[in-house]
Amino acid sequence: MKTTGKSTAKRVLLPLAVVFAVLATAGWIARGDGAPPYPYELQLDAWERGTVAGRPLPDADAPPERIEDFFAGLQVPQRRHLADRYPLVVGNLPGAPVRLRYRANRRALADARDAERRRTHDDRLSEDGQYWAGRRMNRFDSMMAPGRQILAFDPTGHGRAAEVFGNLETAERITVVVPGVKSDVINFERTVGHYTAPQGMAEALYEEQRAFQPDESTAVIAWADYDAPQGVSMSAATAYMAADGAERLAETVAALPGGGEVPVTLVCHSYGSVVCGVAADELPRRVTDIAVAGSPGMRASDVDDLDTLARVWAMRAEDDWIGDVPHVEIGPIGLGEDPADESFGAGLLDAGDAEGHDGYFVPGTASLENLALVAAGEVNDVTCAPGAERCAPLDPCVPDAQE
């Protein structure tokens, strides 16, 4: 019988909402200076009142199939008009054409960059506020570089983003990288520590996976499209923020191209594994594998408690400090049992020479190789963790999972 430790994101949200309110009031939950408030909400309000060719626009929270049908009925100029007029809405709309979302997000990035440029000279801001405006301006400018494919972008608060490597529309396999704390727009990419940032993680996994399957079309998404904790704080010790992220993740996966036939793998790092764990029982059947690295817990007591048909994998580097985090769950506090413990029931992967908590995606490491093998569906070639009595978990009841 399934335990009561975790069911669905909705069941997690109610008790955690009370705790979140208390923690926020007490100042335990990290905050920070961000962009001018609610740019997405302002465009969404205009979208709800808008029309195209005399027709009302669909609700932004309509099912992806409804959104897809709506855009299929428009001419190309009409689609582009909506992307240019409501870039933050169209750019974050599951079911909208992928390339139209890229176009919309490029426009949204330009608008956000220009807004931050103005803020760098705003005398009403402190020197520190102007500094962070400059950081955000530079980040948005970088994300607009030719060839980059931004699937989601919202500058509100600390900001959210998602980027695609490969051709998402023709991919025969799709991998979604779900990062952990501080996964905001400033930390979306890094020059120093490139492979510790969401963009670098996804890029490394994409290149490694292509090396295994050069003849297969692959796409990898750096998915920092949820509000993550901004550090090792009380908010990182609960699943409150993960519950909202889990709903967004499930919606994203359900709307990916391929009509549900293209297999999807989730690769989840640190607090991102909490998001994946909370989302597990709401994910579509096309998700064949969930691999976690450096996990503080998945808000579950074991694999069965996740209530998923996907195979579940876990790895942890020998010197990863996350191994010292207490694995407890008392009401809304705590993140559950250790997925890297054999009793959890996941397939235990060798992290090899990965260093610390953020070294799992560095090229040349056994950790990256194993994660890429899982993402590529080459699960018979993975290397088991030293001393693990079992490596490969049971195959899921998912189409093409045996391939």
C-alpha positions as CSV (number, residue, x, y, z in Angstrom):
1,M,0.0,0.0,0.0
2,K,1.3,3.4,-0.9
3,T,2.5,5.5,2.1
4,T,1.1,8.9,3.1
5,G,4.5,10.7,2.9
6,K,3.8,11.9,-0.6
7,S,1.0,11.7,-3.0
8,T,0.5,14.6,-5.4
9,A,1.8,18.1,-5.6
10,K,-1.6,19.4,-4.6
11,R,-1.6,17.3,-1.4
12,V,1.8,18.8,-0.6
13,L,0.8,22.4,-1.2
14,L,-1.9,22.7,1.4
15,P,0.1,21.9,4.6
16,L,3.2,23.6,3.3
17,A,1.3,26.9,2.5
18,V,0.9,27.5,6.2
19,V,4.5,26.8,7.0
20,F,5.7,28.9,4.1
21,A,3.6,31.9,5.3
22,V,5.2,31.5,8.8
23,L,8.7,31.2,7.4
24,A,8.3,34.1,5.1
25,T,7.0,36.3,7.8
26,A,9.8,35.3,10.1
27,G,12.4,36.1,7.4
28,W,13.7,32.6,7.0
29,I,13.0,32.4,3.2
30,A,15.6,34.0,1.0
31,R,14.6,37.1,-0.9
32,G,16.5,39.5,-3.2
33,D,16.3,42.5,-5.5
34,G,14.8,41.6,-8.8
35,A,13.3,43.2,-11.9
36,P,10.4,45.6,-11.7
37,P,7.5,43.5,-10.4
38,Y,5.1,41.4,-12.4
39,P,6.0,42.0,-16.1
40,Y,4.5,38.6,-17.0
41,E,1.3,39.4,-15.1
42,L,0.9,42.7,-16.9
43,Q,1.2,41.0,-20.3
44,L,-1.1,38.2,-19.2
45,D,-3.8,40.6,-18.2
46,A,-3.6,42.2,-21.7
47,W,-3.6,38.8,-23.3
48,E,-6.8,37.9,-21.5
49,R,-8.5,40.9,-23.1
50,G,-6.9,40.5,-26.5
51,T,-8.2,39.1,-29.8
52,V,-6.8,38.0,-33.1
53,A,-8.8,38.2,-36.3
54,G,-11.8,38.9,-34.2
55,R,-11.4,35.8,-32.1
56,P,-10.7,35.8,-28.3
57,L,-7.3,34.4,-27.3
58,P,-7.3,31.1,-25.4
59,D,-6.8,31.0,-21.6
60,A,-3.1,30.8,-20.9
61,D,-3.7,27.9,-18.6
62,A,-5.7,25.9,-21.2
63,P,-4.5,22.4,-21.9
64,P,-1.5,22.3,-24.3
65,E,-3.7,20.5,-26.9
66,R,-6.1,23.5,-26.9
67,I,-3.2,25.9,-27.3
68,E,-1.7,23.9,-30.1
69,D,-5.0,23.8,-32.0
70,F,-5.4,27.5,-31.6
71,F,-2.1,28.4,-33.1
72,A,-2.5,25.8,-35.9
73,G,-5.6,27.7,-37.0
74,L,-3.6,31.0,-37.4
75,Q,-1.6,32.3,-40.3
76,V,2.1,32.9,-39.9
77,P,1.8,36.7,-39.7
78,Q,-0.9,36.3,-37.0
79,R,1.3,34.0,-34.9
80,R,4.2,36.4,-35.1
81,H,1.9,39.3,-34.2
82,L,0.9,37.6,-31.0
83,A,4.6,36.7,-30.2
84,D,5.7,40.3,-30.7
85,R,2.8,41.8,-28.8
86,Y,2.7,39.4,-25.9
87,P,6.2,37.9,-25.8
88,L,6.2,36.8,-22.2
89,V,2.9,35.0,-22.6
90,V,3.6,33.3,-25.9
91,G,7.2,32.5,-24.8
92,N,6.0,30.6,-21.8
93,L,2.9,29.0,-23.3
94,P,2.9,25.1,-23.3
95,G,1.5,24.0,-26.6
96,A,2.6,27.0,-28.6
97,P,4.9,26.2,-31.6
98,V,8.5,25.8,-30.4
99,R,10.1,28.2,-32.8
100,L,7.4,30.8,-32.1
101,R,8.4,30.5,-28.4
102,Y,12.0,31.1,-29.3
103,R,11.0,34.2,-31.2
104,A,8.8,35.5,-28.4
105,N,11.5,34.9,-25.8
106,R,14.1,36.7,-27.8
107,R,11.8,39.7,-27.9
108,A,11.1,39.4,-24.2
109,L,14.8,39.2,-23.4
110,A,15.4,42.4,-25.5
111,D,12.7,44.2,-23.5
112,A,14.1,43.0,-20.2
113,R,17.6,43.9,-21.1
114,D,16.6,47.4,-22.1
115,A,14.6,47.8,-18.8
116,E,17.6,46.7,-16.8
117,R,19.9,49.1,-18.7
118,R,17.6,51.9,-17.7
119,R,17.7,50.8,-14.1
120,T,21.5,50.9,-14.0
121,H,21.2,54.7,-14.2
122,D,18.1,55.0,-12.0
123,D,19.1,57.3,-9.1
124,R,16.2,55.8,-7.0
125,L,18.1,52.6,-6.8
126,S,20.9,52.0,-4.3
127,E,24.4,51.3,-5.7
128,D,23.9,47.7,-5.0
129,G,20.6,47.7,-6.9
130,Q,22.2,49.3,-9.9
131,Y,25.0,46.7,-9.8
132,W,22.5,43.9,-9.9
133,A,20.6,45.6,-12.7
134,G,23.8,45.6,-14.7
135,R,24.3,41.9,-14.0
136,R,20.9,41.1,-15.2
137,M,21.3,43.3,-18.3
138,N,24.4,41.4,-19.2
139,R,22.8,38.0,-18.6
140,F,19.8,38.8,-20.8
141,D,22.2,40.1,-23.5
142,S,24.1,36.9,-23.4
143,M,21.0,34.8,-23.7
144,M,20.1,36.6,-26.9
145,A,23.3,35.4,-28.7
146,P,22.6,34.0,-32.2
147,G,21.7,30.4,-32.2
148,R,20.4,30.2,-28.7
149,Q,17.0,28.6,-28.2
150,I,15.3,30.0,-25.2
151,L,12.1,27.9,-24.5
152,A,10.9,29.8,-21.5
153,F,11.8,33.2,-19.9
154,D,10.3,35.3,-17.2
155,P,12.4,38.1,-15.6
156,T,10.0,38.5,-12.6
157,G,11.7,38.3,-9.2
158,H,14.8,36.2,-9.4
159,G,13.7,35.1,-12.9
160,R,13.1,31.8,-14.6
161,A,14.5,30.3,-17.9
162,A,14.8,27.2,-20.0
163,E,17.0,26.6,-23.0
164,V,17.1,23.9,-25.6
165,F,20.2,22.1,-27.1
166,G,19.4,20.3,-30.3
167,N,16.3,20.2,-32.4
168,L,13.4,19.8,-30.0
169,E,10.9,19.4,-32.9
170,T,12.6,16.4,-34.5
171,A,14.2,14.8,-31.4
172,E,13.9,11.0,-31.0
173,R,14.8,11.4,-27.3
174,I,14.4,14.3,-25.0
175,T,16.2,15.0,-21.7
176,V,15.1,17.6,-19.2
177,V,17.8,18.8,-16.7
178,V,16.2,20.1,-13.5
179,P,18.7,22.0,-11.4
180,G,18.6,23.0,-7.7
181,V,19.1,26.0,-5.5
182,K,19.9,29.4,-7.0
183,S,18.6,28.4,-10.4
184,D,17.7,31.9,-11.4
185,V,18.5,34.0,-14.4
186,I,21.8,35.3,-12.9
187,N,23.0,31.8,-12.3
188,F,21.5,30.2,-15.4
189,E,24.9,30.3,-17.0
190,R,28.5,30.8,-15.7
191,T,31.9,31.4,-17.2
192,V,33.8,30.2,-14.1
193,G,32.2,26.9,-13.0
194,H,30.4,26.6,-16.4
195,Y,29.3,23.0,-15.7
196,T,27.8,23.8,-12.4
197,A,25.1,26.1,-13.9
198,P,21.9,24.8,-15.6
199,Q,23.0,25.9,-19.1
200,G,26.4,24.2,-18.7
201,M,24.9,21.0,-17.3
202,A,22.5,20.6,-20.2
203,E,25.2,21.5,-22.7
204,A,27.6,18.9,-21.3
205,L,24.8,16.2,-21.2
206,Y,23.8,17.0,-24.8
207,E,27.3,16.6,-26.1
208,E,27.9,13.4,-24.1
209,Q,24.6,11.9,-25.2
210,R,25.3,12.7,-28.8
211,A,28.7,10.9,-28.5
212,F,26.7,7.7,-27.6
213,Q,24.1,8.1,-30.3
214,P,25.5,10.3,-33.2
215,D,22.8,9.0,-35.6
216,E,19.9,9.8,-33.3
217,S,18.3,13.2,-33.0
218,T,18.5,14.3,-29.4
219,A,17.4,17.4,-27.5
220,V,18.3,18.4,-24.0
221,I,16.6,21.2,-22.0
222,A,18.2,23.2,-19.3
223,W,15.0,23.7,-17.3
224,A,15.4,26.4,-14.6
225,D,11.7,27.3,-15.1
226,Y,10.7,27.2,-11.5
227,D,11.2,29.4,-8.4
228,A,14.1,27.6,-6.6
229,P,15.3,28.3,-3.1
230,Q,18.0,31.0,-3.2
231,G,20.4,29.1,-1.0
232,V,20.8,26.6,1.8
233,S,17.9,28.1,3.8
234,M,14.7,26.9,5.5
235,S,13.0,27.1,2.2
236,A,15.4,24.4,0.9
237,A,14.4,22.1,3.8
238,T,10.7,21.9,2.7
239,A,9.0,20.8,-0.5
240,Y,6.9,24.0,-0.7
241,M,8.8,25.5,-3.7
242,A,9.2,22.1,-5.2
243,A,5.4,21.6,-5.3
244,D,4.9,24.6,-7.5
245,G,7.9,23.6,-9.6
246,A,6.5,20.0,-9.9
247,E,3.3,21.3,-11.5
248,R,5.2,23.4,-13.9
249,L,7.5,20.5,-14.8
250,A,4.6,18.1,-15.4
251,E,3.0,20.7,-17.7
252,T,6.3,21.2,-19.6
253,V,6.8,17.5,-20.2
254,A,3.2,17.0,-21.2
255,A,3.5,19.7,-23.9
256,L,6.8,18.6,-25.4
257,P,6.8,17.7,-29.1
258,G,6.4,14.1,-30.2
259,G,2.8,13.5,-29.3
260,G,3.7,11.5,-26.2
261,E,5.6,9.0,-28.3
262,V,9.1,10.4,-27.9
263,P,10.7,9.1,-24.6
264,V,11.7,11.6,-22.0
265,T,14.3,11.4,-19.3
266,L,14.6,13.7,-16.3
267,V,18.0,14.4,-14.9
268,C,17.6,16.1,-11.5
269,H,20.4,17.7,-9.5
270,S,20.3,18.7,-5.8
271,Y,16.9,20.4,-4.9
272,G,15.8,19.7,-8.4
273,S,15.4,16.0,-7.4
274,V,12.8,17.2,-4.9
275,V,10.9,18.8,-7.8
276,C,11.2,15.6,-9.7
277,G,10.1,13.5,-6.8
278,V,7.0,15.6,-6.1
279,A,6.2,15.5,-9.8
280,A,6.8,11.8,-10.3
281,D,3.2,10.6,-9.9
282,E,1.8,13.3,-12.2
283,L,4.3,12.8,-15.1
284,P,3.1,11.4,-18.4
285,R,3.9,7.8,-19.3
286,R,6.5,9.0,-21.9
287,V,8.9,9.7,-19.0
288,T,10.9,6.5,-18.9
289,D,13.7,7.4,-16.5
290,I,14.3,9.8,-13.6
291,A,18.0,10.1,-12.5
292,V,19.0,12.1,-9.5
293,A,22.5,13.3,-8.5
294,G,23.4,14.9,-5.2
295,S,19.9,14.5,-3.9
296,P,18.8,15.7,-0.5
297,G,15.6,13.6,-0.9
298,M,12.7,13.2,-3.2
299,R,9.9,13.7,-0.6
300,A,9.4,10.0,-0.6
301,S,10.3,7.0,1.6
302,D,11.3,4.8,-1.3
303,V,10.8,4.2,-5.0
304,D,7.3,2.8,-4.5
305,D,6.3,5.9,-2.7
306,L,7.1,7.9,-5.8
307,D,4.2,6.1,-7.5
308,T,5.8,6.3,-11.0
309,L,6.3,3.8,-13.8
310,A,9.6,5.3,-14.7
311,R,12.9,3.8,-13.7
312,V,14.6,5.7,-10.9
313,W,18.4,6.1,-10.6
314,A,20.6,7.8,-8.1
315,M,24.2,8.8,-7.6
316,R,26.3,10.7,-5.1
317,A,29.9,11.7,-5.2
318,E,32.0,10.4,-2.3
319,D,32.8,13.9,-1.0
320,D,29.4,15.5,-1.7
321,W,28.3,17.3,1.5
322,I,24.7,16.5,0.7
323,G,25.3,13.1,2.2
324,D,25.5,14.7,5.6
325,V,22.1,16.2,5.4
326,P,19.6,14.5,7.7
327,H,17.1,12.5,5.7
328,V,13.9,13.1,7.8
329,E,10.4,14.0,7.0
330,I,8.3,15.5,9.8
331,G,5.1,17.0,8.4
332,P,6.1,19.6,5.9
333,I,9.7,19.8,7.1
334,G,12.3,17.5,5.5
335,L,12.7,15.9,2.1
336,G,12.4,12.2,2.8
337,E,14.8,9.2,2.6
338,D,18.1,9.2,0.8
339,P,17.7,8.1,-2.8
340,A,21.4,7.1,-2.8
341,D,20.8,4.5,0.0
342,E,20.3,1.0,-1.4
343,S,17.1,0.6,0.7
344,F,15.4,3.4,-1.3
345,G,15.3,1.0,-4.3
346,A,16.8,3.2,-7.0
347,G,19.4,2.0,-9.4
348,L,22.7,3.2,-7.9
349,L,25.1,4.7,-10.4
350,D,28.8,5.2,-10.1
351,A,29.7,8.9,-9.6
352,G,33.3,8.1,-10.3
353,D,35.7,11.0,-9.9
354,A,33.0,13.7,-9.6
355,E,34.0,16.3,-7.1
356,G,31.8,17.7,-4.4
357,H,28.2,18.7,-4.8
358,D,28.4,20.4,-8.2
359,G,30.8,18.2,-10.2
360,Y,28.5,15.7,-11.7
361,F,28.3,17.3,-15.2
362,V,32.0,17.9,-15.8
363,P,33.1,16.4,-19.1
364,G,35.3,13.3,-18.7
365,T,33.7,12.2,-15.4
366,A,32.0,8.8,-14.9
367,S,29.0,10.6,-13.4
368,L,28.3,12.5,-16.7
369,E,28.9,9.4,-18.7
370,N,26.4,7.4,-16.6
371,L,23.8,10.2,-16.7
372,A,24.1,10.4,-20.5
373,L,23.8,6.6,-20.9
374,V,20.5,6.7,-18.9
375,A,19.3,9.7,-21.0
376,A,20.2,7.8,-24.2
377,G,18.4,4.7,-23.1
378,E,21.6,2.7,-23.0
379,V,20.9,1.5,-19.4
380,N,22.7,-1.8,-19.9
381,D,26.0,0.0,-20.2
382,V,25.9,2.0,-17.0
383,T,28.5,1.5,-14.3
384,C,27.1,0.6,-10.9
385,A,28.1,2.4,-7.7
386,P,30.9,0.6,-5.8
387,G,29.5,-2.1,-3.5
388,A,25.9,-1.8,-4.9
389,E,24.2,-5.2,-4.9
390,R,21.9,-4.1,-7.6
391,C,22.3,-1.4,-10.3
392,A,19.5,-1.4,-12.8
393,P,16.0,-0.9,-11.4
394,L,13.1,-2.8,-12.8
395,D,12.0,-1.7,-16.2
396,P,9.0,0.6,-16.3
397,C,5.8,-0.2,-18.0
398,V,6.3,2.5,-20.6
399,P,6.3,2.1,-24.4
400,D,9.8,1.7,-25.8
401,A,11.4,1.4,-22.4
402,Q,13.1,-1.8,-23.3
403,E,14.8,-0.3,-26.3
